[in-house]
Amino acid sequence: MKTIMVIDDEPEILKLVKSSLEKDAFAVVTAKNSRQALELLDNEKEVNFGLILIDTTMPGSKKRALFSMIPGTKKDTSNINDFLQKPFTDKQLVDFVKRKM
């Protein structure tokens, strides 16, 4: 199974997301900012990552969410199906990730 990268500036969110996904047997690496994420991508081959979840604000809204993207693909950030609005439950997170992978 490929690794999931989670990028969020809130350490507690990173810890919770990592813990939730690892309970469901996903491999997870975390980054607290884009610079750290790029370093991880430089150190690892991009193809090793099956999914990247990025903390963001949903288009047309002030609500925070995790945006999903598959490495190496172009994304249309207007697609609401690529977002998981915060706050979310462990089940919502795991279900979201399974749909995306």
Rosetta blueprint (number, residue, H / E / L):
1 M L
2 K L
3 T E
4 I E
5 M E
6 V E
7 I E
8 D L
9 D L
10 E L
11 P H
12 E H
13 I H
14 L H
15 K H
16 L H
17 V H
18 K H
19 S H
20 S H
21 L H
22 E H
23 K H
24 D L
25 A L
26 F L
27 A L
28 V E
29 V E
30 T E
31 A E
32 K L
33 N L
34 S H
35 R H
36 Q H
37 A H
38 L H
39 E H
40 L H
41 L H
42 D H
43 N H
44 E L
45 K L
46 E H
47 V H
48 N H
49 F E
50 G E
51 L E
52 I E
53 L E
54 I E
55 D E
56 T E
57 T E
58 M L
59 P L
60 G L
61 S L
62 K L
63 K L
64 R E
65 A E
66 L E
67 F E
68 S E
69 M E
70 I L
71 P L
72 G L
73 T L
74 K L
75 K L
76 D L
77 T L
78 S L
79 N L
80 I H
81 N H
82 D H
83 F E
84 L E
85 Q E
86 K L
87 P L
88 F L
89 T L
90 D H
91 K H
92 Q H
93 L H
94 V H
95 D H
96 F H
97 V H
98 K H
99 R H
100 K H
101 M L
